[in-house]
Amino acid sequence: MKPAEYWRRRSEEVAARQFAKADAYQAELAREYARAIDEIRRSIEIFYQRYAENGQISMAEARRQLSGRELREFKMTLEEFTAKAKNNADGRWTQQLNEVYYRVRVSRYEALLTEIQHYAEMLAGSRQKRTGELLGDVYEDTYYRTIFELQKGTGFGVTFAKIDQNKLEIVLGTEFAGSNWSKRIWGDRDKLITELRTKLAQAFIRGESSDRTARDLAERMAVSRSNAERLVQTETAFFVGEATAAGYRASGVVNKYEILATLDNRTSEICRSMDGKVFALFEREVGVNYPPFHARCRTNVVPYFDDEIEVGERIARDEDGKVYFVSGDMTYQSWYNRYVAGTELPKKRKAEDSYLPVQLSFKDEKGLQWFIPLNSLITDVHVIAGEGVSVVLRASERLSQQYGGKPEEWSKKVGKIESEKYVFDIHWVEHPQFGSREHKIAGMKVRK
């Protein structure tokens, strides 16, 4: 059995991979909110430029009806909005746009509210779609990687349930703390729109300037952005935990788990107090003895094994399914293709011709030194280890540390360079971002 430190490290790596996705989407969210705030600010500026007197607009002035020309322009805007909203997750907004479009009387105030609401609606629709994609990917990736790490670490594997779209949708509908992520997004949208309407009305009643009005609405948008970020981080933690528990059950070897908190000056009291505690898997209760314990929680769990029983015995005793051996140097991609996708990676695969980026020296039969020139064409190129094939690239960790990139992204390639007299076998390693490295002559023979 692997030591406890091995399982801690593997569990942290799986969870960190998912939280990195959440962080990347959080950065994307920030950009989306910034664009929406800019659009709202622009709409307010244009509104004030058209109708303000001495930099102010009264509510009575704002409620005046659009002129015929203004109404025609507004309907052109509505057509653009409707086209953008047609693929929105919630069809309610498209229906509301259509209702406004066919009205013959629209006030200036209603037109501005429609514009502002459109940006909030599109933001919510984007959040709904992208959050669903993120959480689905987080759950599926965590589930399979948890099973993989357990099988790789113990050396044993058993048949397990695969995740299809129907199962994933059921899982994503799971409620956490009385609701689910989708309902929370729509709820935040409704609250945001209501408060933006209130703030806009108050601005006109008080006779606020364009800058002050735009600033007040931007501040409320910032609150919504904070809520969105909190939801992404907390729901990611929830689905990492759910997938981990599902992976433990599917593995056939895990009956207990241990709480693993990241102990630093930001660790909450509850996470600090739960760190190191061990619970039976069937006793798991989110927020009580299983993370997340609070918003933005990143406490993790690790499998806990009693010393008195061997994994092989447990599998034989608890599982009726097929048992197979999993090599300790098997890559996740190879495992996934074999046991999840049901396809085997090839031992080698054809790749595009390449060019020699360095000059290589060699000696002929007489001991004289010659050179293969820079930019010589390399043909008959194949990948023989690493990314995309079943053979493990044993130097992948070193290459990652030395040149960059992830270990699983490196590959080893072979090819041939032909001169008038010789055929050279060339070996090198390659990464899609960091290029080809470590070219060498692995063999040479005289052309026939």
C-alpha positions in Angstrom: 0.0 0.0 0.0 1.3 3.5 -0.9 2.0 5.8 2.1 -0.4 8.5 3.2 1.7 11.2 1.6 1.3 9.6 -1.8 -2.5 9.8 -1.6 -2.4 13.4 -0.2 -0.3 14.5 -3.1 -2.4 12.8 -5.7 -5.7 14.2 -4.3 -4.3 17.7 -4.1 -3.2 17.5 -7.8 -6.6 16.3 -9.0 -8.4 19.1 -7.0 -5.9 21.8 -8.0 -6.5 20.9 -11.7 -10.2 21.7 -11.3 -9.7 24.9 -9.3 -7.4 26.1 -12.0 -10.3 25.8 -14.4 -12.5 27.8 -12.0 -9.8 30.5 -11.7 -9.6 30.7 -15.5 -13.3 31.1 -15.8 -13.3 33.7 -13.0 -10.9 35.8 -15.1 -13.2 35.3 -18.1 -16.2 36.5 -15.9 -14.3 39.6 -14.9 -13.9 40.5 -18.6 -17.6 39.9 -19.4 -18.7 42.1 -16.5 -16.3 44.8 -17.6 -17.8 44.7 -21.1 -21.4 44.8 -19.7 -20.5 47.8 -17.4 -19.0 49.6 -20.4 -22.1 49.0 -22.5 -24.4 50.3 -19.7 -22.2 53.4 -19.2 -22.3 54.1 -22.9 -26.1 53.8 -23.0 -26.5 56.2 -20.1 -24.1 58.7 -21.7 -26.0 58.6 -24.9 -29.3 59.0 -23.1 -28.1 62.1 -21.2 -26.6 63.6 -24.4 -30.0 63.4 -26.0 -32.3 64.5 -23.2 -30.4 66.2 -20.4 -30.8 69.9 -19.6 -27.9 71.3 -17.6 -26.6 67.8 -17.1 -29.7 66.5 -15.4 -32.9 64.6 -16.4 -36.1 64.7 -14.4 -38.3 61.6 -14.1 -41.0 63.5 -16.0 -38.7 64.1 -18.9 -37.5 60.5 -18.9 -41.0 59.2 -19.1 -41.8 61.2 -22.3 -42.7 59.0 -25.3 -40.1 58.3 -28.0 -40.7 60.3 -31.2 -41.5 58.4 -34.4 -37.9 58.5 -35.5 -36.6 57.5 -32.1 -39.1 54.6 -31.9 -37.9 53.3 -35.4 -34.3 53.5 -34.2 -35.2 51.7 -31.0 -36.9 48.9 -32.9 -33.7 48.4 -34.9 -31.9 48.1 -31.6 -34.5 45.5 -30.5 -33.9 43.5 -33.6 -30.2 43.3 -32.8 -30.9 42.4 -29.2 -33.4 39.7 -30.3 -30.8 38.1 -32.7 -28.2 38.0 -29.9 -30.7 36.6 -27.4 -32.1 33.8 -29.5 -29.6 31.2 -28.2 -29.9 32.4 -24.6 -30.5 29.6 -22.0 -33.7 31.4 -20.7 -36.2 32.1 -23.5 -38.1 34.5 -21.3 -36.0 37.5 -22.4 -36.6 36.8 -26.1 -40.3 36.8 -25.4 -40.1 40.1 -23.5 -38.1 41.7 -26.4 -40.8 40.7 -28.8 -43.5 42.1 -26.6 -41.7 45.5 -26.5 -41.1 45.4 -30.2 -44.8 45.3 -31.1 -45.8 48.2 -28.8 -46.6 51.5 -30.6 -45.8 53.7 -27.6 -42.5 53.3 -25.6 -41.1 55.9 -23.2 -37.5 57.1 -23.2 -37.2 55.6 -19.7 -38.6 52.2 -20.9 -36.1 52.1 -23.8 -33.2 52.8 -21.6 -34.3 50.1 -19.1 -34.6 47.6 -21.9 -31.1 48.3 -23.0 -29.7 48.0 -19.5 -31.7 44.8 -18.9 -30.5 43.3 -22.1 -26.8 43.5 -21.0 -27.8 41.9 -17.6 -29.8 39.2 -19.4 -27.0 38.3 -21.8 -24.5 38.2 -19.0 -26.7 35.8 -17.0 -27.3 33.6 -20.1 -23.5 33.4 -20.7 -23.0 32.6 -17.0 -25.6 29.8 -17.2 -24.0 28.2 -20.3 -20.3 28.6 -19.2 -20.9 27.6 -15.6 -22.7 24.5 -16.7 -19.8 23.6 -19.0 -17.3 24.2 -16.3 -19.0 22.2 -13.6 -19.8 19.3 -16.0 -16.1 19.2 -17.0 -15.0 19.5 -13.4 -17.3 16.6 -12.3 -16.4 14.3 -15.1 -12.6 15.0 -15.0 -12.5 14.6 -11.2 -14.5 11.4 -11.2 -12.3 9.6 -13.8 -9.0 11.0 -12.4 -9.9 9.9 -8.9 -10.6 6.3 -10.2 -7.4 6.4 -12.2 -5.2 7.5 -9.3 -6.7 4.9 -7.1 -6.1 2.2 -9.7 -2.7 3.3 -10.5 -1.7 3.7 -6.8 -3.1 0.3 -5.7 -2.2 -1.6 -8.9 -5.8 -2.9 -9.2 -8.8 -1.9 -11.2 -12.4 -2.9 -11.4 -15.2 -2.1 -13.9 -16.9 1.1 -13.1 -19.9 3.2 -14.3 -19.2 5.6 -17.1 -20.7 9.1 -17.2 -23.1 9.9 -20.1 -24.9 13.2 -20.8 -28.1 12.1 -19.0 -26.3 11.1 -15.9 -24.3 14.3 -16.0 -27.4 16.5 -16.2 -28.9 14.7 -13.2 -25.7 15.2 -11.2 -25.6 18.9 -12.2 -29.1 19.4 -10.9 -28.0 18.3 -7.4 -28.9 20.9 -4.8 -26.4 22.3 -2.4 -27.4 24.5 0.6 -31.0 24.5 -0.5 -30.6 25.4 -4.2 -28.4 24.6 -7.2 -26.1 26.7 -9.3 -28.5 27.2 -12.1 -31.3 28.6 -9.9 -28.8 30.8 -8.1 -27.7 32.4 -11.4 -31.3 33.2 -12.5 -32.1 34.4 -9.0 -29.1 36.7 -9.1 -30.1 38.0 -12.5 -33.6 38.9 -11.3 -32.3 40.6 -8.2 -29.7 42.5 -10.3 -32.3 43.8 -12.8 -34.6 44.9 -10.0 -31.9 46.8 -8.2 -30.6 48.4 -11.5 -34.1 49.6 -12.2 -34.5 51.1 -8.7 -31.1 52.8 -8.9 -31.9 54.3 -12.3 -35.3 55.6 -11.1 -33.7 57.1 -8.0 -31.0 58.8 -10.1 -33.7 60.6 -12.2 -35.7 61.5 -9.2 -32.7 63.0 -7.5 -31.5 64.7 -10.7 -28.1 62.9 -10.7 -25.5 63.5 -13.3 -24.6 61.0 -16.0 -21.3 60.1 -14.3 -23.0 59.6 -10.9 -25.7 57.4 -12.4 -23.3 55.3 -14.3 -21.1 54.9 -11.2 -24.0 53.8 -9.1 -25.0 51.1 -11.6 -21.4 50.0 -12.0 -21.2 49.5 -8.2 -24.2 47.3 -8.2 -22.8 45.3 -11.2 -19.6 44.8 -9.1 -21.7 43.2 -6.3 -23.2 40.8 -8.9 -19.7 40.0 -10.2 -18.5 39.2 -6.6 -21.6 36.9 -6.2 -20.8 35.2 -9.5 -17.2 34.6 -8.5 -18.2 33.2 -5.2 -20.7 30.9 -6.9 -18.1 29.6 -9.4 -15.6 28.8 -6.6 -18.0 27.3 -4.2 -19.9 25.2 -6.7 -16.6 23.9 -8.2 -15.6 22.8 -4.7 -19.0 21.1 -4.3 -18.8 19.2 -7.6 -15.1 18.2 -7.0 -16.3 16.7 -3.7 -19.3 15.0 -5.2 -17.2 13.5 -8.0 -14.4 12.4 -5.6 -17.0 10.6 -3.5 -18.5 8.9 -6.6 -15.0 7.9 -7.6 -14.3 6.4 -4.2 -17.5 4.3 -4.4 -16.7 3.2 -7.9 -13.2 2.2 -7.1 -14.2 -0.6 -4.8 -11.3 0.1 -2.5 -12.2 3.2 -0.5 -14.5 2.9 2.5 -13.1 5.9 4.5 -11.9 9.4 3.7 -9.7 11.9 5.6 -10.2 15.7 5.6 -7.3 17.6 4.1 -7.3 21.3 4.7 -4.7 23.8 3.3 -3.3 25.2 6.4 -2.2 28.8 6.1 -3.3 32.2 7.5 -6.5 32.2 5.4 -7.7 28.8 6.6 -11.1 29.0 8.2 -11.6 27.8 11.8 -14.0 25.1 10.7 -11.5 23.7 8.1 -8.7 23.9 10.6 -10.7 22.0 13.2 -11.7 19.3 10.7 -8.2 18.8 9.2 -7.0 15.2 9.6 -10.4 13.8 10.8 -11.4 10.4 9.3 -15.0 9.4 8.4 -16.7 6.5 6.9 -17.8 7.2 3.3 -21.4 6.2 4.0 -21.5 8.9 6.8 -20.6 11.7 4.4 -22.6 14.9 4.8 -21.7 18.0 2.9 -21.0 21.0 5.2 -20.9 18.8 8.3 -18.2 16.2 7.8 -17.4 16.7 4.1 -16.3 19.8 2.1 -17.2 22.4 1.1 -17.7 23.7 4.6 -18.2 27.3 3.6 -18.2 29.6 0.6 -15.0 29.5 -1.5 -13.9 26.5 0.5 -10.9 24.6 -1.0 -10.5 21.9 1.7 -10.1 18.5 0.0 -10.4 14.8 1.0 -8.0 11.9 0.6 -8.7 8.2 0.7 -8.0 6.6 4.0 -6.9 2.9 4.2 -6.8 0.8 7.3 -3.4 -1.0 7.6 -4.9 -4.4 8.4 -6.4 -5.1 5.0 -4.8 -5.3 1.6 -6.4 -3.7 -1.4 -6.4 -6.9 -3.4 -8.4 -8.7 -0.6 -10.9 -5.8 -0.5 -11.5 -5.9 -4.2 -11.9 -9.7 -4.2 -14.3 -9.5 -1.3 -16.4 -6.5 -2.3 -16.6 -6.6 -6.1 -18.2 -9.0 -8.5 -17.0 -7.1 -11.6 -13.9 -7.6 -13.7 -10.6 -7.1 -11.9 -7.6 -6.0 -13.9 -4.0 -4.9 -13.2 -3.0 -1.2 -13.7 0.6 -0.4 -14.2 2.2 2.2 -12.0 3.7 4.1 -15.0 0.5 4.2 -17.0 -0.5 7.7 -18.2 -4.0 9.1 -17.6 -4.6 9.4 -21.3 -3.7 5.8 -21.9 -5.9 4.7 -19.0 -8.8 6.9 -20.2 -8.7 5.6 -23.7 -8.6 2.0 -22.6 -11.1 1.9 -19.7 -13.4 4.9 -20.4 -13.4 5.5 -24.1 -12.9 1.8 -24.9 -10.1 2.5 -27.4 -6.4 1.7 -27.3 -3.8 4.2 -28.2 -1.5 3.1 -30.9 2.1 2.2 -30.1 3.2 4.8 -32.6 1.5 7.3 -34.9 2.4 9.2 -38.1 3.4 12.8 -37.8 4.3 15.6 -40.2 7.7 16.0 -41.7 10.0 18.3 -39.8 13.2 20.3 -40.3 16.4 19.9 -38.3 16.8 23.0 -36.1 20.5 22.3 -35.2 23.6 21.1 -36.9 24.5 17.4 -36.0 28.0 15.9 -36.3 28.9 12.3 -37.2 31.9 10.3 -38.2 32.2 8.2 -41.3 33.8 4.7 -41.7 37.3 6.3 -41.8 36.8 8.3 -38.6 36.4 11.6 -40.5 33.9 14.1 -39.0 31.0 15.4 -41.0 27.9 17.5 -40.3 24.2 17.2 -41.1 23.4 20.8 -42.0 20.8 23.0 -40.3 17.3 22.8 -41.7 17.8 19.4 -43.3 14.4 17.8 -44.1 13.3 15.0 -41.7 10.9 12.6 -43.3 9.0 9.4 -42.3 8.3 11.0 -38.9 6.5 9.1 -36.2 5.6 9.7 -32.5 6.9 6.7 -30.5 6.3 7.8 -26.9 4.3 10.3 -24.9 1.4 12.3 -26.1 -1.1 10.4 -28.3 0.5 6.9 -28.1 0.5 4.1 -25.6 4.2 4.1 -24.8 5.2 6.2 -21.8 7.8 8.9 -22.3 9.9 8.3 -19.2 11.7 11.7 -19.5 8.5 13.7 -19.5 8.9 15.0 -15.9 12.4 16.1 -16.6 11.4 17.8 -19.9 8.6 19.6 -18.2 10.9 21.0 -15.5 13.7 21.8 -17.9 11.8 23.4 -20.8 8.2 24.0 -19.5 4.7 22.6 -20.3 2.9 19.7 -18.7 4.6 16.3 -18.7 1.8 14.6 -20.7 2.2 17.2 -23.5 5.7 16.1 -24.4 6.3 13.4 -27.0 9.3 11.6 -28.5 9.7 11.5 -32.3 11.8 9.6 -34.8 12.4 10.3 -38.5 15.0 10.0 -41.3 17.4 12.3 -43.0 18.9 11.1 -46.3 22.1 12.3 -47.9 23.7 11.1 -51.1 25.5 8.4 -49.2 23.8 7.9 -45.8 20.4 7.4 -44.2 20.3 8.8 -40.6 17.8 7.8 -37.9 17.0 11.0 -35.9 15.4 11.0 -32.5 14.2 14.1 -30.6 11.5 15.3 -28.1 8.8 17.8 -28.9 6.2 20.0 -27.2 3.4 21.9 -29.1 4.4 25.2 -27.4 8.1 24.8 -26.6 9.1 23.2 -29.9 11.5 20.4 -30.7 14.6 19.7 -28.5 17.5 17.3 -28.0 18.0 16.1 -31.5 20.5 13.3 -31.9 21.6 10.7 -34.4 20.3 7.3 -33.2 21.7 5.4 -36.1 23.1 5.6 -39.7 23.6 3.3 -42.6 25.0 3.5 -46.1 22.4 3.9 -48.8 22.0 1.0 -51.1 
